[in-house]
Amino acid sequence: MPGESSKLSSAKTAAIAVCAAVVVGFAAIYVTLARPDNASPPAKAPSPSQAVPLPAPSGPGSNALSRGEMAAFVFRPAPETLPPFKFQDADGRERTLSDWKGKVVLLNLWATWCLPCRKEMPALDRLQAAEGSDKFEVIAISVDRKGMDASKKFLAETGVKNLGLYVDTSARLNSDLKAIGLPATILIDKDGREIGRLLGPAEWDSEDAVRLIRFATK
């Protein structure tokens, strides 16, 4: 019948149109996802040997050397002069930082009742054994009011063999040096100026710490 023929013809036309649309769609997807032969390949990440060298430290805050075990170490914007202060050595003689002028000093403040200090002290001792020289020294000062005998016992209990015994029984050093809490460690250049500091315990004989010390003494 003429009407039915017309309907069949229309249905065939619609089906052909749908198929054509599907083919075009697939083609569009292929073209979108496929990379043309002359397209630039994606950039490759540089190999470790091509890495940009770390910049030299500069303050304020953290920098290339403030990482790993030294992540909490904060450099001063520029070396700062420290206020004068006094303490005693094992023989009771009065000492000042000027006694070490010409040396880089890692000044550590601790106390016998400070548990993090007890954990940290062996690493400071190992650092002194490995890096101590005419250019560098670890000066660990007890700010414990219990005095010389208690501090000497503490060093013996923690197995210290390479650090000297220094004490400040006035307990003013923390406030004089604006060190909040214990342990507190200040890196001082050969002219007696603060390079930077780290508050809290650290593994001072780690690669990160040794890298920092060697930078300061170079």
C-alpha positions in Angstrom: 0.0 0.0 0.0 1.2 3.5 -0.8 1.0 4.7 2.8 2.9 1.7 4.2 5.6 2.1 1.5 6.0 5.7 2.5 6.4 4.7 6.2 9.0 2.0 5.4 11.0 4.5 3.3 10.9 7.1 6.2 12.1 4.4 8.7 15.0 3.4 6.4 16.0 7.0 6.0 16.0 7.5 9.8 18.0 4.4 10.4 20.6 5.4 7.9 20.8 8.8 9.6 21.4 7.2 13.0 24.1 5.0 11.6 25.8 7.9 10.0 25.7 9.9 13.3 27.3 7.0 15.2 30.1 6.7 12.6 30.7 10.4 12.8 30.7 10.3 16.6 33.3 7.5 16.7 35.4 9.4 14.2 35.3 12.5 16.4 36.3 10.6 19.4 39.2 9.0 17.6 40.4 12.4 16.2 40.1 13.9 19.7 42.1 11.1 21.5 44.6 10.3 18.8 47.8 12.4 18.7 48.8 13.7 15.3 52.1 12.5 14.1 53.6 16.0 14.1 52.4 16.8 17.7 55.1 17.5 20.3 55.7 14.7 22.8 54.9 15.4 26.5 57.8 17.0 28.4 59.9 14.5 30.4 60.8 15.1 34.1 64.4 16.0 34.5 66.7 13.2 35.7 68.4 13.5 39.1 71.6 14.4 37.3 69.8 17.3 35.6 68.3 18.7 38.9 68.9 22.3 39.6 71.4 22.7 42.4 70.1 23.8 45.8 70.5 27.5 46.4 72.7 28.8 49.2 70.9 29.4 52.5 69.5 32.8 53.2 67.0 34.0 55.8 64.6 34.5 57.1 63.0 31.1 57.7 63.8 27.8 56.1 65.8 27.1 53.0 67.6 24.4 51.1 69.5 23.3 54.3 66.4 23.4 56.5 65.2 19.9 55.6 65.0 16.4 57.0 66.4 16.4 60.6 67.0 20.2 60.2 63.5 21.1 58.9 62.9 23.1 62.1 66.2 25.0 61.8 65.4 28.7 61.1 68.1 31.0 59.6 68.4 34.6 60.6 67.9 37.1 57.7 71.6 38.0 58.4 74.0 36.9 61.1 72.9 38.6 64.4 75.2 39.7 67.2 74.3 37.9 70.5 74.1 39.6 73.8 77.0 39.0 76.1 76.6 36.1 78.6 78.7 34.1 81.0 78.8 30.5 82.3 81.3 28.2 84.1 83.4 25.3 82.9 84.1 22.1 84.8 86.8 23.8 86.9 84.4 26.6 87.9 86.2 29.2 85.7 84.1 31.9 84.1 83.7 31.6 80.4 82.3 33.7 77.6 81.5 33.1 74.0 84.6 35.2 73.0 86.7 32.3 74.3 85.7 30.5 71.1 86.1 33.4 68.7 87.4 32.2 65.3 85.4 29.0 65.7 81.9 28.1 64.5 80.0 27.0 67.7 76.9 24.9 68.1 75.5 26.2 71.4 73.1 23.8 73.1 71.1 24.6 76.2 69.9 21.7 78.3 68.9 20.6 81.8 69.0 17.3 83.8 65.2 17.2 84.1 64.7 17.6 80.3 63.8 14.2 78.8 64.3 15.4 75.1 67.7 16.7 76.2 68.6 13.3 77.5 67.6 11.7 74.2 69.5 14.3 72.1 72.8 14.5 74.0 74.4 11.4 72.5 73.9 12.8 69.0 75.6 16.0 70.0 78.5 14.0 71.5 78.9 12.1 68.2 78.8 15.3 66.2 81.6 16.7 68.3 83.6 13.5 67.8 83.1 13.6 64.0 83.3 17.3 63.2 85.0 18.9 66.2 88.2 20.8 65.0 90.0 24.1 65.2 87.0 25.4 63.1 84.1 23.9 65.0 83.0 22.9 68.5 79.8 21.9 70.2 79.3 23.8 73.5 76.5 22.2 75.5 75.6 24.3 78.6 73.5 23.0 81.5 71.0 25.7 82.7 70.0 23.4 85.6 69.9 25.1 89.0 71.1 21.8 90.5 74.6 22.8 89.6 77.8 21.2 88.5 77.6 17.8 90.2 74.1 17.0 88.8 75.1 18.1 85.4 78.3 16.0 85.4 76.3 13.0 86.5 73.8 13.5 83.6 76.6 13.6 81.0 78.0 10.4 82.4 74.6 8.7 82.3 74.1 9.7 78.7 77.5 8.3 77.7 79.0 11.6 76.8 82.8 11.4 76.1 83.6 14.3 73.8 81.7 17.3 75.2 83.0 19.6 77.8 81.0 20.3 81.0 79.6 23.8 81.1 77.0 25.2 83.5 74.9 28.3 84.0 73.4 28.0 87.5 71.7 31.4 87.2 69.4 29.9 84.6 69.3 33.3 82.8 70.7 32.0 79.5 67.3 31.0 78.1 65.9 34.5 78.6 69.1 36.2 77.6 69.2 34.3 74.3 65.4 34.3 73.9 65.3 30.6 73.8 61.9 29.2 74.4 62.0 25.8 76.1 64.6 23.1 76.1 66.6 21.9 74.4 67.5 24.9 72.4 70.4 25.0 69.9 72.0 28.0 68.3 74.5 27.9 65.4 77.0 30.7 65.8 79.6 31.9 63.3 83.3 32.5 63.9 82.6 36.1 64.8 80.1 35.2 67.5 77.0 36.0 65.6 73.9 33.8 65.4 73.4 32.1 62.0 70.1 30.5 63.1 68.6 28.2 65.7 66.5 25.1 66.2 64.1 24.7 69.2 63.5 21.2 70.3 65.5 18.0 69.9 67.2 16.8 66.7 69.6 14.2 65.5 72.6 16.4 65.4 74.9 13.7 63.9 72.5 13.1 60.9 73.5 13.8 57.3 71.3 16.9 57.3 72.9 18.3 60.4 76.5 17.6 59.2 75.6 19.3 55.9 74.5 22.4 57.8 77.6 22.5 60.0 79.9 22.1 57.0 78.2 24.9 55.2 78.8 27.1 58.3 82.5 26.2 58.5 83.4 26.4 54.9 
